[in-house]
């Protein structure tokens, strides 16, 4: 039985894809009579299957040696592209997290997207999404990983662009695709290069190669930077971070997955790449720098947002920045734990945000207030999600961050304040959002808001319970450390930073009516943060402008220089022909003259060598 | 066996064109479709009989023709030409099927299409330099007429431009062939005999230059490409499909067969320059495509870019990269065929191809949702998203060429991200957004508009998931080509040091 389960573990990602294919009759409009619901049910069924199968496989792999499945895909000339899958408790556990969150998000979507005419298409994309991410979790081959990352890029594009009739959605989808694509193409360069150097693309072979590799420093640096570019794009890290913010234009259930497991998939790939990155110290340093910049910058930007989804999505970038720091400092266990706890808590926060958006038809924080009494379940979800995200004892976020502080304490102590700062700022931001949404006087848009319907409440409450039981889960998986070995100073610092954040979040002035300060410096600061340090404008003025102008210049050259030359030759031929035709006058003396002239010219040319010889001799 | 592929469409063309009694448009369409399907099926039969492990030519046919000239009727097929022959058969069927049923002068049109099919197959099958040249030139006539008679507004200009360009290309190629045979003192133009000769390097350079420019026009490579956008824009949809899908492949086929095959030493010396030329071509095509507002022109410039990859892989000439050239030819044929078909449907229904005018065509009511979805797919295939055939062929091109020309390969990769830029612009403008008021009340899309695109889309996905179905036919031949050229030149070990 156990062998069978493990042998068939590669089915788990396929379920999602099969679900996506099954929705085709509905999403293409071949079946109209039943409405799009059956497609959604098929997908849910497939995800349930994936979840159950995954759970069984997880139990089978627990406390066992990792198992490897190899697929021979393509053998072309001297290149052998086989995919190996790594079936270990870690990878299957990651896959399990993906399928369970996807299941909850899809259940949630059943309520959230109820009235959308393109429900079938949405579920098809979600199935595709789920399949690609869970495939990433068990992939043990860089080529397969790259391919799946690209499929994620595609499905992100389609999911963000789901409501394609809205102009903001269109630009958001385009930016999401292109930003990730820049990262992906750089990663592809890295994949091609490392495949050439190492001769294989299986991670174990690559690790072995990385230990003994003798690359020139420049090559190593370039390779390392190319390899981390893909995850930078996927995890929305500076400088490829803008898409996540814009992607909030997409449907909320997809945002749940995007902010929890999709970004985590990018970080997971980075963790897989980490032993290879050891060939390039520059790449590791870059990771730390990028992580730090993003973590602090995004935490600050989040505070100035008035869109509920954007306020939360920037904190995703910030937490992923911490994961980048963890990978850069080679503390993989910290990275994994933080990814796990962040994914669960962030998914819950986004579910709660989705409920608020659906019942108030509004995403603007300044137009909300007083929801706590009307929406108790949503309020609970928000509180629990926030508590699970920041370092609050004894929930997941605490254990993740604590491990980080412990680890960095030894290595690079100056990074500890970064963690604390991010924690404090996140706590501040969440408190701010909580106050704006749930406390205070009721606003016109929140006065009549009802609690969400069952299809949304059930997954939300289940996720609340899961978030609350994460410490127990960690205990049973023996991930919790002994109290004896815990660095008490670290615990104090962490809890203290969270407290400071919460208190200052509770104490700051929140005035819904005038959200722009009068003081010029404060106003500048707020605008700077609210508009994300104006980085999008910077891009528009630099990269976008440059490509645009270059292509125009190129088109101009093509049209007027290259093609112009061709047409000039054509014109010259035609004109000379047209001109010469007037020679045909019919007068014989003219013909004789031209013959004589021509002949003498010919004679002159033929005798030219002789003349030059004569010339030199004279 | 192989002659059937050439002469059956010729007979079909004669019947459609010269049958003495009146023939309605429907009947001529049916006959030509029947003939093209028969030819396609025959090519599939040949494929099933094709022996995969053999590197040399198969199904060889030999008839002496004009012995004094050294011209023989020698046909044969190998792993390089087989996929192209099949691609040609498929796309001809699709082109005939997707032709407008109420086209003017149908009998003339269909006979020209069949003649085009015959001549292209002939060029791929010819095993004699002169015979190849004959077919290469014969192909010009029907294509010229197809553009000049059934084209758009500026069809005269485009057709003449195409004619002059390709005629020059033919002259250069012929000159190189003559030069090769005369200088080497061979008495025949047969490949097998010509392959064996070796010339001094200087002569090789001269002859290779003729081949490069000649086929460079056909491929087309920058700066010899300006005939292509004009021809594509003016040609009707089925002709664009054939032009991009098959006819450009004559150029790359010729480059591989005659450039690399006949002058391996000169090729090896010139290879770095060729790779650079390829990178320039790729980036130039991509940048130009970004600036276009006509959808068809955009796809045409993307062809310029994507054909550049083939030159890169051919320049690298590793076993993997040569195999990748075949894959890239097939994948470009399928993908650009699909894109041209879809653009054709959009043009037919809306009457415009301007991306600034169209918008929101994905709209399920009153838009073209299925065509739009297929367009998104085709565009993604072209941008190299995994799961579709464009990805694996481009990956193999890059992976095969990187060890030899790392810098040029990296520049070509930048081209793939630029591909994403211009095609995303296209999809975002034309298919996303609100349905524009200019294109309300579109005529309904018939299944006959969709079927050809769906067939191509299925093939694109199928071969993308299972590329070994493509690889197996060509692998032996391309590897043999490498060993042949390496036997002639002791290639310097150009593997970059780690």
Interface residues (C-beta under 8 A of the other chain):
Chain A: X28 X29 X73 X74 X75 X76 X77 X78 X79 X117 X118 X143 X146 X147 X148 X150 X151 X153 X154 X158 X161 X164 X165 X167 X169 X170 X171 X173 X174 X177 X178 X181 X182 X185 X188 X189 X192 X193 X195 X196 X197 X213 X214 X215 X219 X547 X548 X550 X551 X552 X554 X555 X558 X562 X563 X566 X570
Chain B: X161 X164 X222 X223 X226 X284 X287 X288 X289 X290 X291 X292 X318 X319 X320 X322 X323 X324 X360 X362 X363 X364 X369 X370 X373 X376 X380 X383 X384 X385 X386 X387 X391 X392 X395 X396 X398 X399 X400 X402 X403 X406 X409 X410 X413 X414 X416 X417 X418 X420 X421 X424 X425 X428 X431 X432 X433 X434 X435 X467 X468 X471 X475 X478 X479 X498
